[in-house]
Amino acid sequence: MEKEYYYIGATVDEAIKKGLKDLALSEDAVKIEVIEGGSTGIFGLFKKEAKVKLIPLDEEYNKDEAVAKVIEVEKKEEKVVEVEETTEKTEEVSVEKVVEQEARVEKTEIVEEETVVEIEEAETAEEPVKKAKREDYIVKNQDRIVSYLQNIVIAMGYPDVTVDFREDGNRHFTLNIKTEENTSLIIGKRGITLNSLQFLVNNFAKKFSSHYFRIEVDCDDYRENRKKTLEDLALNLAKKSKKIGKPVELEPMTSIERKIIHNALTGIKNVETESRGEEPHRYLVITAK
């Protein structure tokens, strides 16, 4: 029988982080469901408080044992640090291996499958043409990933929605949402709904690959248009800062949007950008002299 745990936070991300910390589990060890939202009741996207359900993938999961194991590992890691300060490098390597073995978590079937493929690739290095690409684990499951996102958007009131899957290279992929209806609800204010959908899709896709990948969810070319808007905003606020002789603070943004503004001003003489605050209220300050 599945064990279910519920957590509440100011945002979906915060609620999930609270749950993972309380359960002493990583994201790839649980199934995450967003079950409560705002006035619209859709996936917790429109309310300051969100509620999520975390279900451990291991049917024999025991919370007390998991927490105790993490505490035990932390204590052992502290001991390792003390040993490293007083022993030679050969001893350090040995202790680190012991800690890694004791902290290793049981892998899923898909992770095991990828490991087998990597071993086979190493054994047949002289035949590079036959090597399986890591992207295949996402690509070959693209229909399931697309269907997952499509069902969410349909539940939001878009029965005609379609989703296109695109490979961008370097383990980056894009899911482009298309519909004849008004897409303001899908995108949300400053892309907040689109970002939440993107988080859910990336979390779902983790079951297909343990390696790094990133899936971007877009709709009506919002990402590109938003990027241009932020770049223009960065230049205008830099001019304003120089004119008034004071730093200019921006509203809280995601790390990706902060990076866009930072990159837009990188290389401009006498202009600096600084991130302040804590997530999810972290913001940028632009100072021009």
C-alpha positions in Angstrom: 0.0 0.0 0.0 1.4 3.4 -1.0 2.3 5.7 1.8 1.2 9.3 1.3 2.5 12.5 2.9 1.1 16.0 2.6 2.9 19.3 2.8 2.0 22.9 2.5 4.1 25.9 1.4 4.0 29.4 0.0 4.7 27.9 -3.4 4.7 24.4 -5.0 8.5 24.3 -4.9 8.6 25.3 -1.2 6.0 22.6 -0.3 8.0 19.9 -2.2 11.3 21.0 -0.5 9.7 20.8 2.9 8.4 17.3 2.1 11.7 16.0 0.8 13.6 17.3 3.8 11.0 15.8 6.2 11.1 12.4 4.5 14.9 12.4 4.0 14.4 11.5 0.3 15.6 13.0 -3.0 13.2 14.0 -5.8 13.8 10.9 -7.8 12.8 8.7 -4.9 9.2 10.0 -4.7 6.2 10.6 -6.8 5.0 14.2 -6.5 1.4 15.3 -7.0 0.1 18.9 -6.7 -3.3 18.5 -5.2 -4.5 21.8 -4.0 -4.5 25.3 -5.5 -6.2 28.6 -5.4 -9.7 29.8 -6.3 -9.6 28.0 -9.7 -8.5 24.7 -8.0 -6.0 23.9 -10.8 -2.7 22.4 -9.6 -2.0 25.0 -7.0 -0.9 27.5 -9.6 -2.9 30.5 -8.4 -2.6 30.6 -4.7 0.1 31.7 -2.4 -0.2 28.5 -0.4 0.1 25.2 -2.2 -0.4 21.7 -1.1 1.4 18.7 -2.5 1.3 14.9 -1.9 4.6 12.9 -1.8 4.5 9.2 -2.3 7.8 7.2 -1.7 8.5 4.9 -4.7 9.9 2.3 -2.3 6.8 0.4 -1.0 8.9 -0.6 2.1 9.8 3.0 2.9 10.0 3.8 6.6 10.3 7.4 7.5 12.0 6.9 10.9 14.6 4.6 9.4 15.2 7.0 6.4 15.7 10.0 8.7 17.9 8.0 11.1 20.0 6.9 8.1 20.5 10.5 6.9 21.6 11.5 10.4 23.9 8.5 10.6 25.4 9.4 7.2 25.9 13.1 8.2 27.7 12.0 11.4 30.0 9.7 9.4 30.7 12.5 6.9 31.7 14.7 9.8 34.1 12.0 11.0 35.5 11.7 7.5 36.3 15.5 7.4 38.2 15.1 10.7 40.1 12.1 9.3 40.9 14.0 6.1 42.6 16.8 8.1 45.0 14.4 9.9 45.7 11.6 7.4 47.4 11.1 4.1 45.6 11.2 0.7 45.5 7.4 0.3 43.6 7.2 3.6 41.3 10.0 2.6 40.3 8.2 -0.6 39.6 5.0 1.3 37.3 6.8 3.9 35.4 8.6 1.2 34.7 5.3 -0.6 33.3 3.9 2.6 31.0 6.9 3.1 29.8 6.7 -0.5 29.0 3.0 -0.2 27.0 3.5 3.0 25.1 6.5 1.6 24.2 4.8 -1.7 20.5 4.6 -2.4 18.8 1.7 -4.3 18.5 2.8 -8.0 15.4 2.4 -10.1 15.1 -0.1 -13.0 15.6 2.7 -15.5 18.8 3.9 -13.9 20.0 0.3 -13.9 19.2 0.0 -17.6 21.2 3.2 -18.4 24.2 1.9 -16.4 24.2 -1.4 -18.4 24.1 0.6 -21.6 27.0 2.8 -20.5 29.1 -0.3 -19.7 28.3 -1.8 -23.1 29.4 1.5 -24.7 32.7 1.5 -22.9 33.3 -2.1 -24.0 32.6 -1.2 -27.6 34.5 2.1 -27.8 36.1 1.0 -31.0 32.6 1.1 -32.6 31.2 4.6 -31.8 28.5 4.3 -34.4 26.7 1.7 -32.3 26.7 3.7 -29.1 23.3 4.6 -27.7 22.8 8.3 -27.0 21.8 9.3 -23.6 19.1 11.5 -25.1 17.3 8.4 -26.2 15.9 7.8 -22.7 14.0 11.1 -22.9 13.3 10.9 -26.7 12.0 7.4 -26.7 9.6 8.3 -23.9 8.6 11.6 -25.5 5.0 10.4 -26.1 4.4 9.8 -22.4 6.0 13.1 -21.5 3.9 15.0 -24.1 0.7 13.1 -23.0 1.4 14.1 -19.3 1.6 17.8 -20.1 -1.3 17.6 -22.6 -3.6 16.1 -20.0 -2.7 18.8 -17.5 -3.5 21.6 -20.0 -6.7 19.8 -21.0 -7.8 19.8 -17.3 -7.2 23.5 -17.3 -9.9 24.0 -19.9 -8.2 23.6 -23.2 -9.6 20.4 -24.9 -8.1 21.3 -28.3 -4.5 21.6 -27.0 -1.6 19.9 -28.8 2.0 19.7 -27.6 5.1 19.5 -29.9 8.3 17.9 -28.7 11.6 19.3 -30.0 15.3 18.3 -29.4 17.5 21.4 -28.9 20.8 19.5 -28.4 23.0 19.2 -25.3 20.2 17.3 -23.5 17.9 20.3 -23.8 14.3 19.8 -25.1 11.3 22.0 -25.7 7.6 21.2 -25.3 5.6 23.8 -27.2 1.9 24.2 -26.3 -0.5 25.0 -29.1 -4.2 25.9 -28.9 -6.7 28.1 -30.7 -8.0 29.5 -27.4 -6.7 32.4 -25.4 -3.4 31.3 -23.7 -3.2 33.8 -20.9 -4.3 31.1 -18.3 -1.6 28.7 -19.6 1.2 31.4 -19.4 0.0 33.2 -16.3 1.3 36.5 -15.0 4.9 37.0 -16.1 5.0 33.3 -17.0 4.3 31.9 -13.5 1.9 29.2 -14.7 4.2 28.2 -17.6 7.1 27.9 -15.1 4.9 25.7 -12.8 4.0 23.5 -15.7 7.7 23.3 -16.6 8.6 22.2 -13.1 5.9 19.4 -13.1 7.1 18.1 -16.5 10.8 18.0 -15.5 9.9 16.2 -12.3 7.8 13.6 -14.2 10.5 13.0 -16.8 13.1 12.1 -14.1 11.6 8.6 -14.0 13.0 8.1 -17.5 16.6 9.3 -17.0 19.0 9.8 -14.1 21.3 11.9 -16.2 21.2 15.7 -16.6 18.5 17.0 -18.9 16.3 20.1 -19.1 12.9 20.4 -20.6 11.6 23.9 -21.4 7.8 24.4 -21.7 6.7 27.2 -24.0 3.5 28.6 -25.4 3.0 31.3 -28.2 6.8 32.0 -28.2 6.5 33.4 -24.7 10.0 32.5 -23.7 11.6 34.4 -26.6 9.4 37.4 -26.2 10.0 37.5 -22.5 13.7 37.3 -23.1 13.6 40.3 -25.4 11.4 42.2 -22.9 13.9 41.5 -20.0 16.9 42.6 -22.1 15.2 45.9 -23.0 14.2 46.4 -19.4 17.8 45.7 -18.3 19.2 48.4 -20.6 16.5 50.9 -19.6 17.0 50.4 -15.9 20.8 50.7 -16.3 20.3 54.1 -18.0 17.9 55.1 -15.2 20.4 54.1 -12.5 23.1 56.2 -14.1 20.7 59.1 -14.5 19.5 59.2 -10.9 22.9 58.2 -9.4 21.3 55.4 -7.4 21.0 51.6 -7.7 17.7 50.3 -9.1 15.9 47.3 -7.6 13.9 44.9 -9.8 11.0 42.8 -8.7 11.6 39.1 -7.6 12.4 36.9 -10.6 13.3 33.3 -11.3 17.0 32.4 -11.6 16.7 32.0 -15.4 15.2 35.6 -15.8 17.8 37.0 -13.5 20.5 35.4 -15.6 19.0 37.0 -18.8 19.2 40.4 -17.3 22.7 39.8 -16.0 23.9 38.6 -19.4 22.3 41.6 -21.1 24.4 43.9 -19.0 27.6 41.9 -18.9 30.4 43.7 -20.7 28.8 47.2 -20.3 31.3 49.5 -18.6 30.5 50.7 -15.1 27.3 48.6 -14.9 27.0 46.0 -12.2 24.2 43.5 -11.2 23.8 41.9 -7.8 21.3 39.3 -6.6 19.8 39.8 -3.2 17.2 38.1 -1.0 16.2 34.5 -0.6 14.2 32.3 -3.0 11.5 32.6 -4.1 11.8 36.3 -3.5 15.3 36.8 -4.8 15.8 39.9 -6.9 18.4 41.9 -8.8 19.9 45.3 -8.2 21.4 47.2 -11.1 24.0 49.9 -10.4 25.4 52.1 -13.1 28.0 54.8 -12.6 
